[in-house]
Amino acid sequence: MTDTLEQTPFATATTWKALGEGRYAGNIHPRWFQGRGSYGGLLGGVLLRSMMRELNEPARSPRSFTVHFCGPVSEADALITVRLERGGRQVSHLSARLEQDGKVACLATATFALPRDTSLVFTDARSPEAPPPGDIPSIPNEFLPAFGAHFDYRWFQGLPFSGSTESRMAGWIRPRQPEPIDAPLMVGLLDAFPSAAFARVDGFCNGATMDYTAHFYAPLPLVAAPDAFFLRTSHARHAADGYADDLAEVWDERGQLLAQLRQMAAIFPPSR
């Protein structure tokens, strides 16, 4: 019989033990690492899932979610503390901090809100043109960081460290093991690619996410086929003083914009 870890790897890794009074304990397995610590999508996923569990109001969907990354998170035990900052009739604001070895590693805030009855409904978002995912080969695991083995990447624009004149990246992505695309996993998909600024770097270099903010535009979890792909696009528009911005979007196969993530990344000098 297939165990839960094999059925829902991301959900399992982001569901930590509830200790009561807003506290959740767990750790990150190296299979979810990027370099010497966890990749930011998983950290965001466990923080957001802990906030959702603490709020315990499924009708209040996460609308906005921000994480500040204060330091790398290793394999050691860690503690998340969630706090309800303010709850109203429509909107709830929560905060969370992840601590490891007595130090704060991540600080997060989130806004949860009920749907509002409004006649204002529109979208000017248009999905960019992209080849079908079936026409693009999957990237082998040996070319990916450790956490990348959990995802099926069909990359077609903007290779990192290629010295490109454009700072854009795009590719199709899906979990290798099908699981519900809820808000924490959507954060994982949004952060599963490097900043598009790395496409302009000529030669390998390291980097680190300083912070990111995600906005969710579709009801989650998604109603989608288990083998559905999602188009992930990004564009870095500014870099200076060792920092670069990045605006990423995730679209479904029908061209609907599902979520957006704006990131600030530190770019370290290229290795020579």
C-alpha positions as a Markdown table, in Angstrom:
| # | Residue | x | y | z |
|---|---|---|---|---|
| 1 | Met | 0.0 | 0.0 | 0.0 |
| 2 | Thr | 1.3 | 3.4 | -0.9 |
| 3 | Asp | 1.9 | 5.6 | 2.1 |
| 4 | Thr | 0.8 | 9.2 | 2.6 |
| 5 | Leu | 4.3 | 10.5 | 1.9 |
| 6 | Glu | 4.2 | 9.0 | -1.6 |
| 7 | Gln | 0.6 | 10.1 | -2.3 |
| 8 | Thr | 1.0 | 13.7 | -1.3 |
| 9 | Pro | 4.6 | 14.7 | -0.8 |
| 10 | Phe | 4.2 | 18.4 | -0.6 |
| 11 | Ala | 1.1 | 18.3 | 1.7 |
| 12 | Thr | 2.9 | 15.8 | 4.0 |
| 13 | Ala | 6.0 | 17.9 | 4.2 |
| 14 | Thr | 4.1 | 21.1 | 5.0 |
| 15 | Thr | 1.8 | 19.6 | 7.6 |
| 16 | Trp | 3.7 | 19.9 | 10.9 |
| 17 | Lys | 2.6 | 18.5 | 14.3 |
| 18 | Ala | 0.2 | 20.8 | 16.2 |
| 19 | Leu | 1.3 | 21.5 | 19.7 |
| 20 | Gly | -1.6 | 23.8 | 20.7 |
| 21 | Glu | -1.7 | 27.5 | 21.4 |
| 22 | Gly | -0.7 | 28.3 | 17.8 |
| 23 | Arg | 2.5 | 26.3 | 17.8 |
| 24 | Tyr | 3.5 | 23.7 | 15.1 |
| 25 | Ala | 6.7 | 21.6 | 15.2 |
| 26 | Gly | 8.5 | 19.9 | 12.4 |
| 27 | Asn | 11.6 | 19.8 | 10.2 |
| 28 | Ile | 12.7 | 19.9 | 6.6 |
| 29 | His | 14.0 | 16.7 | 4.9 |
| 30 | Pro | 17.0 | 17.3 | 2.6 |
| 31 | Arg | 14.9 | 16.0 | -0.3 |
| 32 | Trp | 13.3 | 19.5 | -0.2 |
| 33 | Phe | 16.6 | 21.4 | 0.0 |
| 34 | Gln | 18.0 | 24.0 | -2.4 |
| 35 | Gly | 21.7 | 24.3 | -1.6 |
| 36 | Arg | 22.3 | 24.3 | 2.1 |
| 37 | Gly | 18.7 | 24.8 | 3.2 |
| 38 | Ser | 15.0 | 24.4 | 2.3 |
| 39 | Tyr | 13.7 | 26.0 | -0.8 |
| 40 | Gly | 11.4 | 29.0 | -0.1 |
| 41 | Gly | 8.3 | 27.4 | -1.7 |
| 42 | Leu | 8.2 | 24.7 | 0.9 |
| 43 | Leu | 8.9 | 27.1 | 3.8 |
| 44 | Gly | 6.1 | 29.3 | 2.5 |
| 45 | Gly | 3.9 | 26.2 | 2.2 |
| 46 | Val | 4.4 | 25.1 | 5.8 |
| 47 | Leu | 3.9 | 28.6 | 7.1 |
| 48 | Leu | 0.7 | 29.2 | 5.2 |
| 49 | Arg | -0.7 | 25.7 | 6.0 |
| 50 | Ser | -0.1 | 26.3 | 9.7 |
| 51 | Met | -1.9 | 29.6 | 9.5 |
| 52 | Met | -4.8 | 28.0 | 7.7 |
| 53 | Arg | -5.0 | 25.2 | 10.3 |
| 54 | Glu | -4.9 | 27.7 | 13.1 |
| 55 | Leu | -7.6 | 30.0 | 11.6 |
| 56 | Asn | -9.7 | 26.9 | 10.8 |
| 57 | Glu | -12.2 | 28.7 | 8.6 |
| 58 | Pro | -12.1 | 27.2 | 5.1 |
| 59 | Ala | -14.6 | 29.8 | 3.8 |
| 60 | Arg | -12.0 | 32.5 | 4.4 |
| 61 | Ser | -9.5 | 32.0 | 1.6 |
| 62 | Pro | -6.0 | 33.2 | 1.7 |
| 63 | Arg | -5.8 | 36.3 | -0.5 |
| 64 | Ser | -2.4 | 37.7 | 0.2 |
| 65 | Phe | 0.7 | 36.0 | 1.7 |
| 66 | Thr | 4.1 | 37.5 | 2.5 |
| 67 | Val | 7.3 | 35.8 | 3.8 |
| 68 | His | 10.5 | 37.4 | 4.9 |
| 69 | Phe | 13.4 | 34.9 | 4.8 |
| 70 | Cys | 15.8 | 35.8 | 7.7 |
| 71 | Gly | 18.1 | 32.8 | 7.3 |
| 72 | Pro | 18.4 | 29.3 | 5.8 |
| 73 | Val | 16.4 | 26.5 | 7.4 |
| 74 | Ser | 18.3 | 23.3 | 7.9 |
| 75 | Glu | 17.3 | 19.8 | 8.7 |
| 76 | Ala | 17.1 | 20.5 | 12.5 |
| 77 | Asp | 13.8 | 20.7 | 14.4 |
| 78 | Ala | 12.0 | 24.0 | 14.0 |
| 79 | Leu | 9.0 | 25.6 | 15.6 |
| 80 | Ile | 6.3 | 27.8 | 14.0 |
| 81 | Thr | 4.2 | 30.1 | 16.1 |
| 82 | Val | 1.0 | 31.5 | 14.5 |
| 83 | Arg | -0.9 | 34.5 | 15.9 |
| 84 | Leu | -4.3 | 35.9 | 14.9 |
| 85 | Glu | -3.6 | 39.6 | 14.7 |
| 86 | Arg | -7.1 | 40.7 | 14.0 |
| 87 | Gly | -10.3 | 39.0 | 12.9 |
| 88 | Gly | -13.3 | 40.8 | 11.5 |
| 89 | Arg | -16.6 | 39.9 | 9.8 |
| 90 | Gln | -15.0 | 39.5 | 6.4 |
| 91 | Val | -11.2 | 39.6 | 6.8 |
| 92 | Ser | -8.7 | 38.0 | 9.2 |
| 93 | His | -5.0 | 38.9 | 9.5 |
| 94 | Leu | -2.5 | 36.4 | 10.8 |
| 95 | Ser | 1.2 | 36.3 | 11.4 |
| 96 | Ala | 3.6 | 33.4 | 11.8 |
| 97 | Arg | 7.3 | 33.0 | 12.7 |
| 98 | Leu | 9.5 | 30.0 | 12.1 |
| 99 | Glu | 12.3 | 29.6 | 14.6 |
| 100 | Gln | 15.3 | 27.2 | 14.5 |
| 101 | Asp | 18.1 | 27.0 | 17.1 |
| 102 | Gly | 16.5 | 29.8 | 19.0 |
| 103 | Lys | 16.7 | 32.2 | 16.0 |
| 104 | Val | 14.0 | 33.5 | 13.7 |
| 105 | Ala | 14.4 | 32.1 | 10.2 |
| 106 | Cys | 11.1 | 33.3 | 8.6 |
| 107 | Leu | 8.5 | 35.9 | 9.3 |
| 108 | Ala | 5.1 | 35.7 | 7.5 |
| 109 | Thr | 1.8 | 37.5 | 7.3 |
| 110 | Ala | -1.4 | 36.6 | 5.5 |
| 111 | Thr | -4.8 | 38.1 | 4.8 |
| 112 | Phe | -7.8 | 35.7 | 4.7 |
| 113 | Ala | -11.1 | 36.9 | 3.5 |
| 114 | Leu | -14.6 | 35.8 | 2.6 |
| 115 | Pro | -15.9 | 36.4 | -0.9 |
| 116 | Arg | -17.8 | 39.6 | -1.3 |
| 117 | Asp | -21.0 | 40.1 | -3.1 |
| 118 | Thr | -20.1 | 42.5 | -6.0 |
| 119 | Ser | -21.0 | 43.2 | -9.6 |
| 120 | Leu | -17.4 | 44.1 | -10.4 |
| 121 | Val | -15.9 | 41.1 | -12.2 |
| 122 | Phe | -13.2 | 41.3 | -14.9 |
| 123 | Thr | -9.8 | 40.3 | -15.9 |
| 124 | Asp | -7.3 | 41.9 | -18.3 |
| 125 | Ala | -4.8 | 39.1 | -17.7 |
| 126 | Arg | -3.8 | 37.3 | -20.9 |
| 127 | Ser | -1.8 | 34.1 | -20.8 |
| 128 | Pro | 1.4 | 34.3 | -23.0 |
| 129 | Glu | 1.8 | 32.0 | -25.9 |
| 130 | Ala | 3.5 | 28.7 | -25.0 |
| 131 | Pro | 4.1 | 25.4 | -26.7 |
| 132 | Pro | 2.0 | 22.5 | -25.4 |
| 133 | Pro | 3.6 | 20.7 | -22.4 |
| 134 | Gly | 3.5 | 17.4 | -24.3 |
| 135 | Asp | 5.8 | 18.9 | -27.0 |
| 136 | Ile | 8.6 | 19.7 | -24.4 |
| 137 | Pro | 10.8 | 17.1 | -22.8 |
| 138 | Ser | 10.9 | 16.8 | -19.0 |
| 139 | Ile | 14.1 | 18.1 | -17.4 |
| 140 | Pro | 16.1 | 15.2 | -15.8 |
| 141 | Asn | 16.6 | 15.3 | -12.1 |
| 142 | Glu | 20.4 | 15.6 | -12.4 |
| 143 | Phe | 19.9 | 19.2 | -13.7 |
| 144 | Leu | 17.7 | 20.2 | -10.8 |
| 145 | Pro | 18.2 | 21.1 | -7.1 |
| 146 | Ala | 17.1 | 18.4 | -4.7 |
| 147 | Phe | 13.6 | 19.7 | -4.3 |
| 148 | Gly | 13.1 | 19.8 | -8.0 |
| 149 | Ala | 12.8 | 16.0 | -8.1 |
| 150 | His | 9.3 | 16.5 | -6.8 |
| 151 | Phe | 8.2 | 18.4 | -9.9 |
| 152 | Asp | 7.9 | 17.7 | -13.6 |
| 153 | Tyr | 9.4 | 20.7 | -15.4 |
| 154 | Arg | 8.9 | 21.4 | -19.1 |
| 155 | Trp | 11.1 | 24.5 | -19.4 |
| 156 | Phe | 11.1 | 26.4 | -22.7 |
| 157 | Gln | 12.4 | 30.0 | -22.1 |
| 158 | Gly | 15.2 | 31.6 | -20.1 |
| 159 | Leu | 17.9 | 29.3 | -18.9 |
| 160 | Pro | 19.7 | 30.4 | -15.7 |
| 161 | Phe | 23.3 | 31.5 | -15.9 |
| 162 | Ser | 23.2 | 31.7 | -19.7 |
| 163 | Gly | 24.2 | 35.4 | -20.1 |
| 164 | Ser | 20.9 | 36.2 | -21.9 |
| 165 | Thr | 20.0 | 39.7 | -22.9 |
| 166 | Glu | 16.5 | 39.1 | -21.5 |
| 167 | Ser | 15.4 | 38.4 | -17.9 |
| 168 | Arg | 12.4 | 36.1 | -18.6 |
| 169 | Met | 11.7 | 32.5 | -17.7 |
| 170 | Ala | 8.8 | 30.3 | -18.6 |
| 171 | Gly | 7.9 | 26.6 | -18.4 |
| 172 | Trp | 5.2 | 24.1 | -17.6 |
| 173 | Ile | 5.2 | 22.5 | -14.2 |
| 174 | Arg | 3.2 | 19.9 | -12.2 |
| 175 | Pro | 3.8 | 17.8 | -9.1 |
| 176 | Arg | 5.3 | 14.4 | -10.1 |
| 177 | Gln | 2.9 | 12.7 | -7.6 |
| 178 | Pro | -0.6 | 14.2 | -8.3 |
| 179 | Glu | -2.0 | 16.0 | -5.3 |
| 180 | Pro | -4.6 | 18.7 | -4.7 |
| 181 | Ile | -3.4 | 22.1 | -5.8 |
| 182 | Asp | -4.3 | 24.1 | -2.7 |
| 183 | Ala | -2.9 | 27.5 | -1.6 |
| 184 | Pro | 0.3 | 26.1 | 0.0 |
| 185 | Leu | 1.1 | 24.0 | -3.0 |
| 186 | Met | 0.4 | 27.0 | -5.3 |
| 187 | Val | 3.1 | 28.9 | -3.3 |
| 188 | Gly | 5.4 | 26.0 | -4.0 |
| 189 | Leu | 4.7 | 26.1 | -7.8 |
| 190 | Leu | 5.2 | 29.9 | -7.8 |
| 191 | Asp | 8.6 | 29.6 | -6.1 |
| 192 | Ala | 9.8 | 26.4 | -7.9 |
| 193 | Phe | 11.8 | 28.4 | -10.5 |
| 194 | Pro | 14.8 | 30.7 | -9.9 |
| 195 | Ser | 14.5 | 34.4 | -10.3 |
| 196 | Ala | 14.4 | 35.4 | -14.0 |
| 197 | Ala | 17.3 | 37.7 | -13.2 |
| 198 | Phe | 19.6 | 34.7 | -13.2 |
| 199 | Ala | 19.0 | 34.3 | -17.0 |
| 200 | Arg | 21.2 | 37.4 | -17.5 |
| 201 | Val | 24.1 | 36.1 | -15.3 |
| 202 | Asp | 27.0 | 34.7 | -17.3 |
| 203 | Gly | 28.3 | 31.7 | -15.3 |
| 204 | Phe | 27.0 | 30.1 | -12.2 |
| 205 | Cys | 26.3 | 32.2 | -9.1 |
| 206 | Asn | 24.4 | 31.7 | -5.8 |
| 207 | Gly | 21.4 | 33.7 | -4.7 |
| 208 | Ala | 18.9 | 33.9 | -1.9 |
| 209 | Thr | 15.3 | 35.0 | -1.7 |
| 210 | Met | 14.9 | 38.0 | 0.7 |
| 211 | Asp | 11.1 | 38.1 | 0.6 |
| 212 | Tyr | 8.1 | 37.3 | -1.6 |
| 213 | Thr | 4.4 | 38.2 | -1.6 |
| 214 | Ala | 1.9 | 35.9 | -3.3 |
| 215 | His | -1.6 | 36.9 | -4.3 |
| 216 | Phe | -4.3 | 34.2 | -5.1 |
| 217 | Tyr | -6.8 | 34.9 | -7.9 |
| 218 | Ala | -8.6 | 31.5 | -8.2 |
| 219 | Pro | -10.6 | 29.4 | -5.8 |
| 220 | Leu | -8.3 | 26.9 | -4.1 |
| 221 | Pro | -7.9 | 24.0 | -4.0 |
| 222 | Leu | -8.3 | 23.9 | -7.8 |
| 223 | Val | -10.7 | 21.6 | -9.6 |
| 224 | Ala | -8.2 | 20.2 | -12.1 |
| 225 | Ala | -7.2 | 16.9 | -13.7 |
| 226 | Pro | -4.6 | 15.0 | -11.6 |
| 227 | Asp | -2.1 | 15.2 | -14.5 |
| 228 | Ala | -2.7 | 18.9 | -15.3 |
| 229 | Phe | 0.2 | 21.1 | -16.1 |
| 230 | Phe | 0.5 | 24.8 | -15.0 |
| 231 | Leu | 2.3 | 27.5 | -17.0 |
| 232 | Arg | 4.7 | 29.4 | -14.8 |
| 233 | Thr | 6.2 | 32.7 | -16.3 |
| 234 | Ser | 8.4 | 35.3 | -14.7 |
| 235 | His | 10.1 | 38.6 | -15.6 |
| 236 | Ala | 12.8 | 40.4 | -13.7 |
| 237 | Arg | 12.7 | 44.2 | -14.5 |
| 238 | His | 15.4 | 45.7 | -12.3 |
| 239 | Ala | 18.7 | 44.6 | -10.7 |
| 240 | Ala | 21.2 | 46.8 | -8.8 |
| 241 | Asp | 23.4 | 46.7 | -5.7 |
| 242 | Gly | 23.3 | 42.9 | -5.7 |
| 243 | Tyr | 19.5 | 42.6 | -5.6 |
| 244 | Ala | 16.9 | 41.9 | -8.3 |
| 245 | Asp | 13.1 | 41.9 | -8.5 |
| 246 | Asp | 11.0 | 39.1 | -10.0 |
| 247 | Leu | 7.3 | 38.9 | -10.9 |
| 248 | Ala | 6.1 | 35.4 | -11.4 |
| 249 | Glu | 2.6 | 34.1 | -12.5 |
| 250 | Val | 1.0 | 30.7 | -12.7 |
| 251 | Trp | -1.7 | 30.0 | -15.3 |
| 252 | Asp | -3.8 | 26.9 | -16.0 |
| 253 | Glu | -3.9 | 25.2 | -19.4 |
| 254 | Arg | -7.0 | 27.2 | -20.4 |
| 255 | Gly | -5.1 | 30.5 | -19.9 |
| 256 | Gln | -6.6 | 31.5 | -16.6 |
| 257 | Leu | -4.4 | 33.5 | -14.2 |
| 258 | Leu | -4.3 | 31.6 | -10.9 |
| 259 | Ala | -1.8 | 33.3 | -8.7 |
| 260 | Gln | 1.1 | 35.8 | -8.8 |
| 261 | Leu | 4.3 | 36.2 | -6.7 |
| 262 | Arg | 6.6 | 39.2 | -6.5 |
| 263 | Gln | 10.1 | 38.4 | -5.1 |
| 264 | Met | 13.2 | 40.3 | -4.1 |
| 265 | Ala | 16.3 | 38.2 | -4.5 |
| 266 | Ala | 19.9 | 38.7 | -3.5 |
| 267 | Ile | 22.3 | 37.9 | -6.3 |
| 268 | Phe | 25.8 | 36.9 | -5.3 |
| 269 | Pro | 28.9 | 37.4 | -7.5 |
| 270 | Pro | 29.3 | 34.7 | -10.2 |
| 271 | Ser | 31.8 | 31.9 | -9.5 |
| 272 | Arg | 34.9 | 31.9 | -11.7 |
